[in-house]
Amino acid sequence: MSGSPSSIEVWHRYNPPPHMAAASTKYAVGDKVVHPQHGAATIQKKVRQEFGGKKQDYFVLDIATEQLTVMVPLDKVEDLIRPVISKTKSRDVLKSLKGEPEEAGANWSRWYKVLNEKMTSGDIFQVAEVVRDLSFAQQTKGISPALKRMLSKARLTLSSELAFSLEIDEEEAVKRLDRALPKVDADEE
């Protein structure tokens, strides 16, 4: 293959125009990704929309856990979504559920704020901590309706990404999640 440039050399020589460079991304239609506020999603299509007199390219995400589509501007896509975790990381997430749960202590409002920050962090390990801590609290003391909603959302977010990562259905992901959570003995209360 002497004389022909390698694809890497071609890539280095190509300089896209500025309006195209900002729109380049490592993601493509059909990719499975994670949105920090909504969980696992599939990139359904790429569209061009005009907002405020400015045309912009967007990915349309189909959120796995809700009947919801979300539009993500291509020039912000690297900041707003991330790839689904690997199978190895999924196993690590499930193992992390066995860790020592953090309890609320006396300051419930502070604990709620910390849990909420973990939910919106985009870090699946932090979402797993929310599931672990709220599951423990629910079994030992009971939790408020707001915390029950947060636990439900965290379980859904976690199981949807596990399903994508491990290439299993949502039901199997929930079963694995439940098996990984430690059971609280009645005499621990």
VMD Tcl script that draws the C-alpha trace (Angstrom):
set ca {
  {0.00 0.00 0.00}
  {2.92 2.31 -0.55}
  {2.09 5.73 -1.87}
  {-1.46 5.83 -0.50}
  {-2.00 7.87 2.66}
  {-3.45 6.10 5.66}
  {-6.84 7.18 6.95}
  {-5.15 8.77 9.95}
  {-2.98 10.93 7.71}
  {-6.02 11.99 5.70}
  {-7.88 12.83 8.90}
  {-5.03 15.02 10.11}
  {-4.92 16.92 6.82}
  {-8.65 17.57 6.72}
  {-9.68 20.80 8.43}
  {-13.46 21.24 8.36}
  {-14.85 24.72 7.98}
  {-15.57 26.39 11.35}
  {-19.36 25.94 11.05}
  {-18.89 22.17 10.58}
  {-16.13 21.69 13.14}
  {-18.41 22.72 16.02}
  {-21.01 20.17 14.96}
  {-18.69 17.14 14.81}
  {-19.31 14.52 17.46}
  {-18.38 10.98 18.41}
  {-22.07 10.02 18.44}
  {-24.25 8.88 15.57}
  {-27.90 8.06 14.93}
  {-28.72 4.71 16.54}
  {-26.17 5.07 19.36}
  {-27.23 4.29 22.91}
  {-26.30 7.15 25.26}
  {-27.13 8.55 28.69}
  {-28.67 11.94 29.44}
  {-27.97 12.99 33.06}
  {-31.51 14.17 33.79}
  {-33.40 11.49 31.86}
  {-31.26 8.34 31.85}
  {-30.57 5.92 29.02}
  {-31.63 6.94 25.53}
  {-31.22 6.10 21.87}
  {-30.27 8.73 19.32}
  {-33.23 8.50 16.92}
  {-32.31 11.10 14.33}
  {-30.45 14.27 13.52}
  {-32.53 17.33 12.66}
  {-31.96 20.96 11.79}
  {-34.23 23.40 13.62}
  {-34.48 27.15 13.72}
  {-34.81 28.85 17.09}
  {-34.56 32.61 17.51}
  {-33.59 33.09 13.87}
  {-30.62 30.70 14.16}
  {-30.54 27.30 12.45}
  {-28.90 24.60 14.48}
  {-28.38 20.82 14.26}
  {-29.80 18.60 17.01}
  {-29.86 14.96 17.97}
  {-33.31 13.70 18.92}
  {-33.06 11.28 21.84}
  {-35.71 8.68 22.61}
  {-35.59 8.27 26.39}
  {-35.80 4.59 27.35}
  {-37.64 5.07 30.66}
  {-40.28 7.59 29.60}
  {-42.41 8.40 26.60}
  {-40.22 11.38 25.99}
  {-38.00 12.74 23.26}
  {-35.28 15.26 24.02}
  {-33.46 17.47 21.53}
  {-29.77 18.02 22.23}
  {-27.88 20.68 20.25}
  {-24.95 19.10 18.41}
  {-22.58 21.84 19.56}
  {-23.38 20.95 23.20}
  {-23.76 17.18 22.82}
  {-20.39 16.32 24.41}
  {-21.40 18.28 27.53}
  {-24.97 16.96 27.74}
  {-24.77 13.23 27.05}
  {-22.28 10.45 27.67}
  {-21.78 6.92 26.37}
  {-23.45 3.98 28.12}
  {-21.09 2.31 30.60}
  {-19.27 -0.91 29.68}
  {-20.32 -4.36 30.86}
  {-17.39 -4.36 33.30}
  {-18.49 -1.03 34.77}
  {-22.05 -2.37 35.04}
  {-20.78 -5.20 37.17}
  {-18.84 -2.67 39.29}
  {-22.02 -0.60 39.72}
  {-23.93 -3.67 40.91}
  {-21.10 -4.49 43.36}
  {-21.19 -0.90 44.66}
  {-24.76 -1.49 45.86}
  {-23.30 -3.78 48.54}
  {-21.42 -0.85 50.09}
  {-22.30 0.71 53.43}
  {-25.36 2.96 53.01}
  {-25.19 6.59 54.04}
  {-27.99 7.62 56.34}
  {-29.77 10.95 56.59}
  {-28.82 11.77 60.14}
  {-30.57 14.75 61.71}
  {-30.51 17.02 58.66}
  {-33.04 15.55 56.22}
  {-33.12 18.61 53.95}
  {-29.34 18.51 53.49}
  {-29.51 14.76 52.74}
  {-32.27 15.34 50.18}
  {-30.12 18.01 48.49}
  {-27.10 15.69 48.37}
  {-29.21 12.87 46.91}
  {-30.69 15.24 44.33}
  {-27.20 16.39 43.28}
  {-26.17 12.76 42.84}
  {-29.24 12.11 40.69}
  {-28.39 14.95 38.29}
  {-24.62 14.34 38.24}
  {-24.73 12.02 35.23}
  {-22.51 9.59 37.18}
  {-24.13 6.15 37.31}
  {-22.16 5.25 40.45}
  {-23.74 8.21 42.26}
  {-27.20 7.17 41.05}
  {-26.44 3.68 42.41}
  {-25.59 5.28 45.78}
  {-29.00 6.97 45.78}
  {-30.69 3.62 45.11}
  {-28.66 1.90 47.84}
  {-29.15 4.64 50.46}
  {-32.86 5.19 49.85}
  {-33.57 1.44 49.65}
  {-31.88 1.01 53.03}
  {-33.76 3.97 54.53}
  {-37.06 2.69 53.16}
  {-36.50 -0.76 54.70}
  {-35.32 0.53 58.08}
  {-37.23 3.75 58.79}
  {-39.54 4.46 55.90}
  {-39.15 7.44 53.59}
  {-41.27 10.41 52.57}
  {-43.32 10.48 49.35}
  {-40.72 12.81 47.77}
  {-37.93 10.36 48.58}
  {-40.05 7.46 47.29}
  {-40.37 9.30 43.95}
  {-36.61 9.90 43.92}
  {-35.94 6.22 44.65}
  {-38.29 5.18 41.86}
  {-36.59 7.56 39.39}
  {-33.11 6.41 40.52}
  {-34.05 2.73 40.10}
  {-35.44 3.45 36.63}
  {-32.34 5.44 35.61}
  {-30.01 2.74 36.92}
  {-31.90 -0.23 35.48}
  {-32.28 1.39 32.05}
  {-28.53 1.94 31.72}
  {-27.78 -1.54 33.03}
  {-30.18 -2.95 30.42}
  {-28.39 -1.10 27.60}
  {-24.92 -1.93 28.93}
  {-25.52 -5.62 29.63}
  {-27.74 -6.02 26.54}
  {-30.64 -7.41 28.55}
  {-34.26 -6.34 28.84}
  {-35.49 -3.90 31.47}
  {-37.16 -6.64 33.52}
  {-33.92 -8.63 33.81}
  {-32.01 -5.44 34.71}
  {-34.47 -4.78 37.56}
  {-34.04 -8.37 38.80}
  {-30.26 -8.00 38.83}
  {-30.57 -4.68 40.62}
  {-32.84 -6.19 43.27}
  {-30.50 -9.18 43.75}
  {-27.52 -6.84 44.19}
  {-29.19 -4.74 46.89}
  {-28.51 -5.99 50.41}
  {-31.52 -7.15 52.38}
  {-31.99 -5.60 55.79}
  {-32.62 -8.02 58.64}
  {-35.50 -7.17 60.93}
  {-33.19 -7.14 63.98}
  {-30.97 -4.45 62.38}
  {-33.77 -1.93 62.81}
}
mol new
graphics top color blue
foreach p $ca { graphics top sphere $p radius 0.5 }
foreach p [lrange $ca 0 end-1] q [lrange $ca 1 end] { graphics top cylinder $p $q radius 0.2 }
display resetview
